[in-house]
Structure formats: structure tokens, C-alpha cells
Amino acid sequence: MTDTRRDDEVAIVGAGLAGCLLACFLARRGYRVALYERRGDPRTGQVERGRSINLALSERGLDALRRIGLAEQVMSDALPMRGRMIHPVTGETTFQPYSATEDRAINSISRGALNNALLDAAEAAPGVRIAFDHRLVGLDPATGDMMFETPAGKDPAAAAVVLGTDGAGSAVRGQLLGYGALTESLDFLDYGYKELTIPPIGGDYALDPEALHIWPRGTSMMIALPNPDRSFTCTLFWPTHGTASFASLSSPAAIEAHFAAHYPDLPPLAPNLVDDFQQNPVGLLGTVRCGPWQVGGTVALLGDAAHAIVPFYGQGANCAFEDVVELDRCLDDCGDDWTAALPLFERRRQENVEAIAQMALDNFVEMRDKVASPMFQLGRRVEHALERALPGRYVSRYELVSFSTTPYAEVRRRTRRQHRALGAVAAGAVALLLGAAGTAISRGRRG
């Protein structure tokens, strides 16, 4: 047994995207940081099959990366997606640009590649040490004492501040629950996800690489994001039970028949379709809520550990990165007094993360059910026309979420105001038209 007691350190449990970024921010502030990760070093190990879900990196995430000088490096491996390409069961694909000017893009990037870049940056930062293969099995929130299981045995540790960035299944949150220090709710969808791959064809992309591809099918959908190696990572979002679910397709013949009927353009592009479908795992989708996020100003949760959301707005990682930026601001505002900064962080972020959690659920319905609708497409064209006609005064929800750092809660409030104003204008126009029609009819009768 080793003994790793460093009461002058800040401990970060979870060396994923948020944890590594947080280590970089804290090192920049002059803190000594211990970064613990239950897995081995992902830069040297095998990636778990079917668990990559590409990220859609947008302005909130880029803003965080710019602050530590990593945005340019990360963007060198990113692929800009300027809109959605809709794949119907029959007929031609249609492209729906994300912005009114058609020049703004969200960026497809490999979660693993981004994690590796952030790990490298954290490892190179002064005062940061990283301990892999450390699984948290004990935490006393009153003292900061921790216990980790490692391949070599138990490893006790301690820190002045403990920050949990260890994802939706957070061990830190579990320890706080065990102490009765917080409550949680886990709202899982009756949907799961499974990954497939479209390889390059003739050394080039099989689909347009400047789009996020969507196959909307009402109660289910598939999306595909481009990769730098000219492949696409496809993600199926299907019900977990029922006649058109993951569980309902058990044989190669059934899999082939289902895709031929519902995704007819995919089988010619995906030679490993059946193998991917049978071998890749089904992941869970849900929303995590808990409270409080911090205990005593010395132990706190950030990112998915505090507020995991479903991935349908592409904001999970972007939101977690924004958490790091906000905590950095709180430390500035509180003079690095953690007992003041952590409660302030929670107060500032709670309304915003609840807003994006709900918007992400709403966007699932939009992507799954609405994007192929002529009425929805007309609405988007009208919205873009308004953005061009009223620059800065009318801005779509998607634009505000993906291409600005406007707080999520303010995005909801602003778009609701805009929709109410448009509704009032539309109602007034209808009233004028009806009044004019009534006057014309009345005159016709008198004539």
C-alpha cells in the first residue's frame, strides 16, 4: 500500500474532457493538482468498441479552449459541419444550413482525440500529476480523505479540495450520496444508442463531410458525423424495447431486412453493418440531476457528474467546458476562497444547465420527428429570413446555443420573447386580413 497524502493539492477525480481541462485552468492559477483516473492511460490503450460518440464542438467549448491556448491545435483535427443533411426513406437528401448566412459550423471531433490532447496539456502543465488506474472507493467530504483501488492495492490520498469530474456514473457523487450529503434523480429515456461505421470509398468520404447527416424516422433516428480518416461514425438512437428496437433484431437476416426497409442508402455504404450492429454495445441515454453540487465548500461536482444531459443538442462537452470557465470566474470573484467560490458556482450554473437539459430533450423530438416535415423546413427558412432582416435583434435558438456564449437560461427566455412577439405580429396580420376581407364582402353586398 502506498500513501499519497498531499493536503496542499486540489484533487480532480476523473481525467476525461472536463477533468483535464479543469487541471489546465487550475495549474494556470498556480494550484498543485492531482488528477485521478480509474482507467489506464487512453493514449496507450485500446479504445472500447462502439463507445466513441463523436463530439460536436461549438463556440462554448472553443471559448474554453482558447483561454488555455488549445483551440487552434484541437481545431486542426476538427471537421466543420455547416448544416444538417436529411436522408428520407425515399427521394433526395436535403440540406438545412445551421445559420442564416450559411457560413457558421459546428465541428465534428473525436472524443478520444480531444481527450488525448487535453491529457497532454494537463501533463505538461506545471504542478499537475496524473494517476491512472485509480478507482475511487472512499471519500470523506469532511476531511478530503480518499481511498483508491489500484492494480497494486489500496492507495489512500487526501486533498484540500476534491472535485468530481468523473461523468454521469460519478463515483464522487456516489460517495456523497452515501454520506447523505446530496440527493439525485436519474431520468433515463426508453432509448439507447449504438454505433456503426461508414468507411471511406475509394479513399474519399462516402457522404458530404460538411454536414451532420440525419435519418429521421419518427420514433427513431440515425446520425452520422465525419472523421479525419474519411470515415463516418454513425449513431443509432432507437427504442430499447418494442417491435422496432435494438432488442427486436437478433439475426443477420432481420438486421439486413430492417436497414433495407428503413435506411436503404446505408447498407451499400456500410460493409460491416451486421457485425457492428451485433457486436457494438447499446449505451444508455438520460438526464442526471442532483443537489447540492458541493459540500462544505471543499468537495464539488462539475460536468456530467453534476448534470449529465442527453446528447441531442451536441452540448454535453460544451456545457462541461463552460462549467470550468465559470468556476474559474468564481475563483476570481472570490479571491480563490473555495468555500465561497463553490457555492457561487452552483448558484450561477444551476439555472443554465437545467435550461440546456430541457432544450436537449426538445431537440431530440425535433431531429427525430420534425426535420423532414415541410412545415418545419418552411419555419426554418422564415427564421433565417428574419435573422437576415433583423440582424442582432432576432436570433434563432440554435444560433444562440451553438454560436454564442449567451447563458443557456437567457437563450430560453430570449427565444420565448421572440416567439411571443412573432405570434402577436402574425395574429395582427391575420386580423388585418380578415378585417379587409370582411370589408370587401360588405362592400360587395352593398354594391
C-alpha positions in Angstrom: 0.0 0.0 0.0 1.3 3.5 -0.9 0.3 6.6 0.9 -0.5 9.7 -1.2 -1.4 12.5 1.2 -0.9 15.9 -0.2 -3.1 18.4 1.7 -1.8 21.3 -0.4 -3.3 19.8 -3.6 -6.6 20.1 -5.4 -7.7 16.6 -6.3 -9.7 16.1 -9.6 -11.3 12.7 -9.8 -11.9 11.8 -13.5 -9.4 12.6 -16.3 -12.0 12.9 -19.1 -12.6 16.0 -21.0 -13.8 18.3 -18.2 -11.2 17.0 -15.7 -8.2 17.5 -17.9 -9.4 21.0 -18.9 -10.0 21.9 -15.3 -6.5 20.7 -14.4 -5.1 23.1 -17.0 -7.1 26.0 -15.7 -6.2 25.4 -12.1 -2.5 24.9 -13.0 -2.7 28.3 -14.7 -3.9 29.7 -11.4 -0.9 28.2 -9.6 -2.5 25.3 -7.9 -0.9 21.9 -7.4 -3.3 19.4 -8.9 -3.6 15.6 -8.6 -5.7 14.2 -11.4 -7.0 10.7 -10.8 -8.5 8.4 -13.4 -10.0 4.9 -12.9 -8.9 3.7 -16.4 -5.5 3.2 -17.8 -3.9 5.9 -19.9 -6.1 6.1 -23.0 -3.2 7.3 -25.1 -1.6 3.9 -24.8 -4.6 1.5 -24.5 -7.3 0.2 -26.8 -10.4 2.3 -27.3 -13.6 0.5 -26.1 -15.5 -0.7 -29.1 -18.6 1.3 -30.1 -18.2 4.0 -27.4 -16.7 6.9 -29.2 -19.7 9.2 -29.9 -18.2 12.0 -31.9 -18.5 15.4 -30.4 -20.0 18.5 -32.0 -17.6 21.1 -30.6 -19.1 24.6 -30.8 -18.5 28.1 -29.5 -18.8 27.4 -25.8 -16.2 24.7 -26.0 -13.9 26.6 -28.2 -14.1 29.6 -25.9 -12.8 27.5 -23.1 -10.0 26.0 -25.2 -8.9 29.5 -26.4 -8.4 30.5 -22.8 -5.6 28.0 -22.4 -4.3 28.3 -25.9 -5.5 24.9 -27.2 -8.3 25.9 -29.7 -6.0 26.1 -32.7 -4.4 22.7 -32.0 -7.8 21.0 -31.4 -9.4 22.6 -34.5 -6.6 21.2 -36.7 -8.3 17.8 -36.3 -11.9 19.0 -36.5 -14.3 18.9 -39.4 -16.7 21.8 -39.8 -20.4 20.8 -40.4 -22.4 23.7 -41.8 -25.8 22.1 -41.5 -28.0 19.0 -41.4 -28.3 16.7 -44.4 -31.7 14.9 -44.2 -31.9 11.4 -45.6 -35.5 10.3 -46.2 -36.6 6.7 -46.8 -37.2 7.6 -50.4 -36.3 10.6 -52.5 -33.4 13.0 -52.5 -31.4 14.3 -49.5 -32.0 17.9 -48.4 -29.5 20.3 -46.8 -30.6 22.6 -43.9 -27.9 25.2 -43.0 -27.4 25.9 -39.3 -27.1 29.7 -39.8 -28.9 32.3 -41.8 -25.6 33.2 -43.5 -24.8 29.6 -44.1 -21.1 30.2 -43.1 -21.2 29.0 -39.5 -20.4 25.5 -38.5 -20.3 23.1 -35.5 -17.2 20.9 -35.5 -17.0 17.1 -35.6 -14.2 15.9 -33.5 -13.3 12.5 -32.0 -13.9 12.4 -28.2 -10.7 10.3 -27.9 -8.5 12.6 -29.8 -9.8 15.6 -27.8 -9.3 13.8 -24.5 -5.7 12.9 -25.6 -4.9 16.5 -26.5 -6.2 17.7 -23.1 -4.3 14.9 -21.3 -1.1 16.0 -23.0 -1.8 19.6 -22.0 -2.6 18.7 -18.4 0.5 16.5 -18.1 2.7 19.3 -19.4 1.2 21.9 -17.0 3.3 22.9 -14.0 2.2 21.3 -10.7 -0.1 18.6 -12.3 0.4 14.9 -11.6 -1.8 12.2 -13.1 -2.5 8.9 -11.5 -4.1 6.3 -13.9 -5.8 3.0 -12.8 -7.1 4.7 -9.6 -10.7 3.9 -8.9 -12.3 5.9 -6.1 -13.8 3.7 -3.4 -13.9 6.0 -0.4 -14.2 9.7 0.2 -14.8 11.6 3.5 -16.2 15.0 2.5 -15.4 16.5 5.9 -11.7 15.8 5.6 -10.9 15.3 2.0 -9.5 11.8 2.7 -9.9 9.5 -0.2 -9.3 5.8 -0.9 -8.4 4.4 -4.3 -8.2 0.9 -5.6 -5.2 0.3 -7.9 -3.7 -2.8 -9.5 -1.1 -2.6 -6.7 -3.7 -2.4 -3.9 -5.2 0.3 -1.9 -3.9 3.8 -2.2 -5.1 6.4 0.4 -4.9 10.1 -0.5 -6.1 13.4 0.8 -6.6 16.9 -0.7 -7.7 20.3 0.4 -10.3 20.4 -2.3 -11.9 17.4 -4.1 -13.6 18.0 -7.5 -15.6 15.2 -9.2 -15.5 15.3 -13.0 -16.0 11.6 -13.4 -19.0 11.5 -15.6 -22.7 10.5 -15.3 -21.9 7.5 -13.2 -19.7 9.6 -10.9 -18.0 7.7 -8.0 -17.6 11.1 -6.2 -21.4 11.7 -6.4 -21.9 8.1 -5.2 -19.7 8.7 -2.2 -21.6 11.9 -1.3 -24.9 10.1 -1.7 -23.6 7.5 0.8 -23.0 10.3 3.3 -26.4 11.7 2.8 -24.8 14.9 1.5 -26.9 15.2 -1.6 -29.9 13.8 -3.5 -30.1 12.7 -7.1 -32.6 11.8 -9.8 -31.8 9.8 -12.9 -34.3 10.1 -15.8 -33.5 7.6 -18.4 -35.1 7.6 -21.8 -36.6 4.5 -23.3 -34.0 4.9 -25.9 -30.4 3.7 -26.3 -27.6 4.3 -28.7 -25.4 2.0 -30.8 -22.6 3.0 -33.1 -21.9 1.9 -36.7 -19.2 2.9 -39.2 -19.2 4.1 -42.8 -15.7 3.6 -44.2 -14.1 5.7 -47.0 -15.0 4.7 -50.5 -12.1 4.9 -52.9 -10.1 6.8 -50.3 -12.7 9.5 -50.0 -15.8 10.3 -47.9 -18.9 8.3 -48.8 -21.1 11.2 -47.8 -20.8 15.0 -47.7 -18.2 15.7 -44.9 -19.5 19.3 -44.3 -22.8 18.1 -42.9 -24.2 16.3 -39.9 -26.3 13.6 -41.6 -29.7 12.6 -40.1 -32.0 9.8 -40.9 -35.2 10.9 -39.1 -37.7 8.0 -38.7 -40.4 9.3 -36.3 -39.8 7.2 -33.3 -36.1 6.6 -34.0 -33.2 8.1 -36.0 -29.6 7.7 -37.0 -27.0 10.4 -37.3 -23.5 10.3 -38.9 -20.5 12.6 -38.3 -17.3 12.8 -40.4 -13.9 11.7 -39.1 -10.5 12.9 -40.3 -9.7 9.4 -41.7 -12.6 10.0 -44.2 -14.9 7.6 -42.4 -18.2 8.4 -40.7 -19.3 7.4 -37.2 -23.0 6.7 -37.2 -25.1 6.6 -34.1 -28.5 4.9 -33.9 -30.9 6.3 -31.4 -33.6 3.6 -31.1 -36.1 2.4 -28.5 -34.8 -0.2 -26.2 -38.0 -2.3 -26.4 -40.7 -3.0 -28.8 -41.1 -4.2 -32.4 -38.6 -1.7 -33.9 -36.0 -1.7 -31.2 -32.4 -2.9 -30.7 -33.8 -6.0 -28.9 -36.1 -6.9 -31.8 -33.3 -7.5 -34.3 -31.4 -10.6 -33.4 -30.4 -12.3 -36.6 -28.3 -11.1 -39.6 -31.3 -11.5 -41.9 -33.5 -9.4 -39.6 -30.9 -6.7 -39.4 -30.3 -6.6 -43.1 -34.1 -6.5 -43.8 -34.7 -3.7 -41.3 -32.0 -1.5 -42.7 -33.0 -2.2 -46.3 -36.5 -1.1 -45.5 -35.9 1.9 -43.2 -32.3 3.1 -44.1 -32.0 1.9 -47.7 -29.0 4.1 -48.6 -26.9 2.8 -45.7 -26.2 -0.9 -46.5 -24.3 -0.2 -49.7 -22.0 2.2 -47.7 -21.5 0.0 -44.5 -20.0 -3.4 -45.4 -19.6 -4.2 -41.6 -23.2 -3.2 -40.8 -24.3 -6.5 -39.4 -21.1 -7.1 -37.4 -21.2 -3.6 -35.9 -24.8 -4.0 -35.0 -24.3 -7.3 -33.3 -21.0 -6.6 -31.6 -21.2 -2.9 -30.5 -22.9 -2.3 -27.1 -26.1 -0.3 -26.5 -25.5 2.7 -24.4 -27.9 4.4 -22.1 -29.4 7.9 -22.6 -30.6 10.0 -19.7 -30.5 13.2 -17.6 -28.8 13.3 -14.2 -29.9 15.9 -11.7 -28.5 16.2 -8.2 -28.2 18.7 -5.4 -26.3 20.3 -3.9 -23.4 20.1 -6.2 -20.9 21.0 -3.4 -20.5 20.1 0.2 -18.8 22.4 2.7 -17.0 24.4 0.0 -14.4 21.6 -0.2 -16.0 18.9 -2.4 -17.9 19.6 -5.6 -19.2 18.1 -8.8 -18.7 19.5 -12.3 -19.8 18.5 -15.8 -21.7 15.2 -16.3 -21.1 14.3 -12.7 -23.4 17.1 -11.6 -25.8 17.4 -14.6 -25.5 14.8 -17.4 -27.8 15.6 -20.3 -28.9 13.7 -23.4 -26.6 14.4 -26.5 -29.2 15.8 -28.9 -28.1 19.4 -28.9 -24.4 18.5 -29.1 -23.8 20.4 -25.9 -22.7 17.9 -23.3 -19.0 18.6 -23.6 -19.5 22.2 -24.5 -21.6 22.7 -21.3 -19.0 20.9 -19.2 -16.2 23.1 -20.6 -18.4 26.1 -19.8 -18.6 24.8 -16.2 -14.8 25.1 -16.0 -14.8 28.6 -17.3 -17.5 29.7 -14.8 -15.6 28.1 -11.9 -12.5 30.0 -13.0 -14.6 33.2 -12.9 -15.9 32.4 -9.4 -12.4 31.8 -8.1 -11.5 35.2 -9.5 -14.6 36.8 -7.9 -13.9 35.1 -4.5 -10.2 35.7 -4.3 -9.6 31.9 -4.6 -11.6 31.2 -1.5 -13.0 27.8 -2.3 -15.6 27.9 0.4 -17.2 30.9 -1.3 -16.4 30.0 -4.9 -18.0 26.6 -5.0 -21.5 27.7 -3.7 -21.3 30.7 -6.1 -20.5 28.4 -9.0 -23.5 26.2 -8.2 -25.9 29.3 -8.0 -24.6 30.7 -11.3 -24.8 27.4 -13.2 -27.9 25.6 -12.0 -30.5 27.5 -14.0 -28.4 27.3 -17.1 -27.7 23.6 -17.0 -31.4 22.9 -16.4 -32.2 25.0 -19.4 -29.9 23.1 -21.7 -31.1 19.8 -20.3 -34.6 20.6 -21.4 -33.5 22.0 -24.7 -31.6 18.8 -25.5 -34.7 16.7 -24.9 -36.7 19.1 -27.1 -34.1 18.8 -29.8 -34.4 15.0 -29.8 -38.0 15.4 -30.8 -37.1 17.9 -33.5 -34.3 15.8 -35.0 -36.3 12.5 -34.8 -39.8 13.8 -35.8 -39.7 17.2 -37.4 -36.7 17.9 -39.6 -38.2 16.1 -42.5 -41.5 18.0 -42.3 -42.2 20.6 -45.0 -43.8 22.9 -42.3 -40.6 22.6 -40.1 -38.4 23.4 -43.1 -40.6 26.4 -44.0 -40.3 27.6 -40.4 -36.5 27.4 -40.5 -36.4 29.4 -43.8 -38.7 32.1 -42.2 -36.5 32.2 -39.1 -33.3 32.6 -41.2 -35.0 35.4 -43.3 -35.9 37.2 -40.0 -32.2 36.9 -38.8 -31.1 38.4 -42.1 -33.7 41.2 -42.0 -33.2 41.9 -38.2 -29.5 41.3 -37.5 -28.8 41.1 -33.8 -32.5 41.7 -33.0 -33.9 38.3 -34.0 -31.5 35.3 -33.4 -32.6 31.7 -33.5 -32.3 29.4 -30.6 -29.9 27.2 -32.4 -27.7 30.2 -33.3 -27.6 31.3 -29.6 -26.9 27.9 -28.3 -24.2 26.8 -30.7 -22.6 30.0 -31.9 -22.6 32.2 -28.8 -21.8 32.0 -25.1 -25.2 33.6 -24.2 -26.2 31.8 -20.9 -28.5 28.9 -21.7 -31.3 30.2 -19.5 -31.2 33.5 -21.2 -31.4 31.7 -24.6 -34.7 30.2 -23.5 -36.0 33.5 -22.2 -35.0 35.4 -25.3 -36.4 32.8 -27.8 -39.7 32.7 -25.9 -39.9 36.5 -26.1 -39.1 36.4 -29.8 -41.8 33.7 -30.5 -44.4 35.7 -28.5 -43.6 38.8 -30.5 -43.8 36.9 -33.8 -47.1 35.3 -32.6 -48.5 38.8 -31.9 -47.4 40.1 -35.3 -48.9 37.1 -37.0 -52.2 37.4 -35.1 -52.3 41.1 -36.0 -51.7 40.3 -39.7 -54.4 37.7 -39.7 -56.8 40.1 -38.0 -56.0 42.8 -40.6 -56.5 40.3 -43.5 -59.8 39.1 -42.0 -60.9 42.7 -41.5 -60.0 43.6 -45.0 -61.8 40.6 -46.4 -64.9 41.4 -44.3 -64.9 45.0 -45.6 -64.6 43.8 -49.1 -67.5 41.3 -48.7 -69.7 44.0 -47.1 -69.0 46.4 -49.9 -69.8 43.7 -52.4 -73.1 43.2 -50.8 -73.9 46.9 -50.8 -72.9 47.1 -54.4 
